[in-house]
Amino acid sequence: MVVIGEVLFSRQGGGDVGDIIRTIESALPKHVSDYDDRKFDGQTDEEVVHALVRDLVIEPIAIDEANAQKKVDETEVAVRDLFGEGTVKVPGLRVTKAFPYTGRRDLWRFGTGQWAA
């Protein structure tokens, strides 16, 4: 099978999920110090924590398989000519299946961590 297009978890300019955590960790002190004093004084501890964490949480990707969209189109595919030189074009099908998802979009760029506990 030939995959044409984007591949999931390709690490293109990504790294691993630990990079996201380290980025959030380094931004945490500024995020807390920038919190509006008036909001802080007018909210309960739980409300303050919820407001601060909401922007920093790493929401995992959740795939909605029930609402996947599929599409099949006829196309021409260039393949290598085994009996000569160059390529030939043959009829083919382009099959696409798209899954809606929720979660942190940039997780698609990252691979799993190198080390496992």
Phi and psi restraints in degrees (value plus and minus 20) as a CYANA .aco file:
   2 VAL   PHI    -124.1   -84.1
   2 VAL   PSI     111.7   151.7
   3 VAL   PHI    -125.2   -85.2
   3 VAL   PSI      99.5   139.5
   4 ILE   PHI    -134.1   -94.1
   4 ILE   PSI     103.7   143.7
   5 GLY   PHI     102.6   142.6
   5 GLY   PSI    -180.1  -140.1
   6 GLU   PHI     -98.7   -58.7
   6 GLU   PSI     120.0   160.0
   7 VAL   PHI    -126.7   -86.7
   7 VAL   PSI     116.8   156.8
   8 LEU   PHI     -88.1   -48.1
   8 LEU   PSI     128.4   168.4
   9 PHE   PHI      33.4    73.4
   9 PHE   PSI      30.8    70.8
  10 SER   PHI    -104.0   -64.0
  10 SER   PSI     -32.8     7.2
  11 ARG   PHI      43.0    83.0
  11 ARG   PSI       1.1    41.1
  12 GLN   PHI     -90.6   -50.6
  12 GLN   PSI      84.2   124.2
  13 GLY   PHI      48.4    88.4
  13 GLY   PSI      -4.7    35.3
  14 GLY   PHI    -116.4   -76.4
  14 GLY   PSI    -103.7   -63.7
  15 GLY   PHI      96.6   136.6
  15 GLY   PSI    -161.8  -121.8
  16 ASP   PHI    -141.8  -101.8
  16 ASP   PSI     153.5   193.5
  17 VAL   PHI     -81.0   -41.0
  17 VAL   PSI     -48.7    -8.7
  18 GLY   PHI     -78.5   -38.5
  18 GLY   PSI     -49.1    -9.1
  19 ASP   PHI     -83.8   -43.8
  19 ASP   PSI     -57.6   -17.6
  20 ILE   PHI     -84.2   -44.2
  20 ILE   PSI     -65.2   -25.2
  21 ILE   PHI     -82.8   -42.8
  21 ILE   PSI     -62.7   -22.7
  22 ARG   PHI     -85.1   -45.1
  22 ARG   PSI     -56.6   -16.6
  23 THR   PHI     -84.8   -44.8
  23 THR   PSI     -64.9   -24.9
  24 ILE   PHI     -84.1   -44.1
  24 ILE   PSI     -62.4   -22.4
  25 GLU   PHI     -80.7   -40.7
  25 GLU   PSI     -61.4   -21.4
  26 SER   PHI     -91.9   -51.9
  26 SER   PSI     -46.1    -6.1
  27 ALA   PHI    -106.2   -66.2
  27 ALA   PSI     -32.4     7.6
  28 LEU   PHI     -78.7   -38.7
  28 LEU   PSI     -68.8   -28.8
  29 PRO   PHI     -78.7   -38.7
  29 PRO   PSI     -61.1   -21.1
  30 LYS   PHI     -88.2   -48.2
  30 LYS   PSI     -60.1   -20.1
  31 HIS   PHI     -79.8   -39.8
  31 HIS   PSI     -62.7   -22.7
  32 VAL   PHI     -90.3   -50.3
  32 VAL   PSI     -64.5   -24.5
  33 SER   PHI     -88.8   -48.8
  33 SER   PSI     -44.3    -4.3
  34 ASP   PHI    -103.5   -63.5
  34 ASP   PSI     -24.3    15.7
  35 TYR   PHI     -85.2   -45.2
  35 TYR   PSI     112.6   152.6
  36 ASP   PHI     -79.4   -39.4
  36 ASP   PSI     104.4   144.4
  37 ASP   PHI     -80.6   -40.6
  37 ASP   PSI     -57.5   -17.5
  38 ARG   PHI     -85.5   -45.5
  38 ARG   PSI     -59.8   -19.8
  39 LYS   PHI     -85.1   -45.1
  39 LYS   PSI     -62.5   -22.5
  40 PHE   PHI     -78.8   -38.8
  40 PHE   PSI     -65.8   -25.8
  41 ASP   PHI     -89.4   -49.4
  41 ASP   PSI     -47.0    -7.0
  42 GLY   PHI    -116.7   -76.7
  42 GLY   PSI     -15.2    24.8
  43 GLN   PHI    -141.0  -101.0
  43 GLN   PSI     137.4   177.4
  44 THR   PHI     -94.4   -54.4
  44 THR   PSI     146.6   186.6
  45 ASP   PHI     -78.4   -38.4
  45 ASP   PSI     -61.1   -21.1
  46 GLU   PHI     -83.2   -43.2
  46 GLU   PSI     -60.3   -20.3
  47 GLU   PHI     -86.6   -46.6
  47 GLU   PSI     -60.1   -20.1
  48 VAL   PHI     -83.9   -43.9
  48 VAL   PSI     -68.0   -28.0
  49 VAL   PHI     -80.9   -40.9
  49 VAL   PSI     -64.9   -24.9
  50 HIS   PHI     -79.5   -39.5
  50 HIS   PSI     -64.2   -24.2
  51 ALA   PHI     -84.9   -44.9
  51 ALA   PSI     -59.3   -19.3
  52 LEU   PHI     -91.9   -51.9
  52 LEU   PSI     -61.5   -21.5
  53 VAL   PHI     -93.4   -53.4
  53 VAL   PSI     -52.0   -12.0
  54 ARG   PHI     -70.8   -30.8
  54 ARG   PSI     -60.5   -20.5
  55 ASP   PHI    -102.3   -62.3
  55 ASP   PSI     -35.2     4.8
  56 LEU   PHI    -126.8   -86.8
  56 LEU   PSI     -32.5     7.5
  57 VAL   PHI     -87.5   -47.5
  57 VAL   PSI     123.5   163.5
  58 ILE   PHI    -119.4   -79.4
  58 ILE   PSI      75.2   115.2
  59 GLU   PHI     -96.3   -56.3
  59 GLU   PSI     102.0   142.0
  60 PRO   PHI     -86.6   -46.6
  60 PRO   PSI     137.0   177.0
  61 ILE   PHI     -94.1   -54.1
  61 ILE   PSI     110.2   150.2
  62 ALA   PHI    -143.0  -103.0
  62 ALA   PSI      99.4   139.4
  63 ILE   PHI    -107.1   -67.1
  63 ILE   PSI     113.5   153.5
  64 ASP   PHI    -117.9   -77.9
  64 ASP   PSI      62.9   102.9
  65 GLU   PHI     -86.0   -46.0
  65 GLU   PSI     -49.1    -9.1
  66 ALA   PHI     -86.0   -46.0
  66 ALA   PSI     -45.6    -5.6
  67 ASN   PHI    -130.4   -90.4
  67 ASN   PSI       8.0    48.0
  68 ALA   PHI     -85.2   -45.2
  68 ALA   PSI     126.2   166.2
  69 GLN   PHI    -132.9   -92.9
  69 GLN   PSI     112.3   152.3
  70 LYS   PHI    -139.8   -99.8
  70 LYS   PSI     132.9   172.9
  71 LYS   PHI    -171.5  -131.5
  71 LYS   PSI     116.9   156.9
  72 VAL   PHI    -147.3  -107.3
  72 VAL   PSI     106.8   146.8
  73 ASP   PHI    -147.3  -107.3
  73 ASP   PSI     122.1   162.1
  74 GLU   PHI     -96.5   -56.5
  74 GLU   PSI     124.6   164.6
  75 THR   PHI    -174.1  -134.1
  75 THR   PSI     157.4   197.4
  76 GLU   PHI    -131.8   -91.8
  76 GLU   PSI     118.3   158.3
  77 VAL   PHI    -137.6   -97.6
  77 VAL   PSI     110.6   150.6
  78 ALA   PHI    -105.4   -65.4
  78 ALA   PSI     101.3   141.3
  79 VAL   PHI    -143.8  -103.8
  79 VAL   PSI     135.6   175.6
  80 ARG   PHI     -91.5   -51.5
  80 ARG   PSI     113.2   153.2
  81 ASP   PHI    -100.0   -60.0
  81 ASP   PSI      91.4   131.4
  82 LEU   PHI     -91.6   -51.6
  82 LEU   PSI     -40.6    -0.6
  83 PHE   PHI    -124.4   -84.4
  83 PHE   PSI     -20.1    19.9
  84 GLY   PHI    -169.5  -129.5
  84 GLY   PSI    -177.1  -137.1
  85 GLU   PHI    -130.0   -90.0
  85 GLU   PSI     132.2   172.2
  86 GLY   PHI      71.4   111.4
  86 GLY   PSI    -177.0  -137.0
  87 THR   PHI    -147.7  -107.7
  87 THR   PSI     140.4   180.4
  88 VAL   PHI    -147.3  -107.3
  88 VAL   PSI     135.2   175.2
  89 LYS   PHI    -122.7   -82.7
  89 LYS   PSI     111.5   151.5
  90 VAL   PHI    -147.1  -107.1
  90 VAL   PSI     134.6   174.6
  91 PRO   PHI     -85.7   -45.7
  91 PRO   PSI     126.6   166.6
  92 GLY   PHI    -174.2  -134.2
  92 GLY   PSI    -199.4  -159.4
  93 LEU   PHI    -144.8  -104.8
  93 LEU   PSI     117.3   157.3
  94 ARG   PHI    -123.6   -83.6
  94 ARG   PSI      94.2   134.2
  95 VAL   PHI    -128.7   -88.7
  95 VAL   PSI     105.8   145.8
  96 THR   PHI    -146.0  -106.0
  96 THR   PSI     115.0   155.0
  97 LYS   PHI    -152.3  -112.3
  97 LYS   PSI     100.2   140.2
  98 ALA   PHI    -132.5   -92.5
  98 ALA   PSI     111.8   151.8
  99 PHE   PHI    -132.3   -92.3
  99 PHE   PSI     103.7   143.7
 100 PRO   PHI     -88.4   -48.4
 100 PRO   PSI     131.8   171.8
 101 TYR   PHI    -168.9  -128.9
 101 TYR   PSI     143.0   183.0
 102 THR   PHI    -142.8  -102.8
 102 THR   PSI     143.3   183.3
 103 GLY   PHI     102.5   142.5
 103 GLY   PSI    -197.3  -157.3
 104 ARG   PHI     -96.6   -56.6
 104 ARG   PSI      93.4   133.4
 105 ARG   PHI     -78.3   -38.3
 105 ARG   PSI     -59.6   -19.6
 106 ASP   PHI     -90.3   -50.3
 106 ASP   PSI     -27.5    12.5
 107 LEU   PHI     -84.0   -44.0
 107 LEU   PSI     -44.8    -4.8
 108 TRP   PHI     -83.1   -43.1
 108 TRP   PSI     -46.3    -6.3
 109 ARG   PHI     -99.3   -59.3
 109 ARG   PSI     -35.3     4.7
 110 PHE   PHI    -123.0   -83.0
 110 PHE   PSI     128.1   168.1
 111 GLY   PHI    -115.8   -75.8
 111 GLY   PSI     158.1   198.1
 112 THR   PHI     -90.8   -50.8
 112 THR   PSI     141.8   181.8
 113 GLY   PHI     -87.5   -47.5
 113 GLY   PSI     133.8   173.8
 114 GLN   PHI     -92.4   -52.4
 114 GLN   PSI     -50.2   -10.2
 115 TRP   PHI    -131.4   -91.4
 115 TRP   PSI     119.1   159.1
 116 ALA   PHI    -136.7   -96.7
 116 ALA   PSI     124.7   164.7
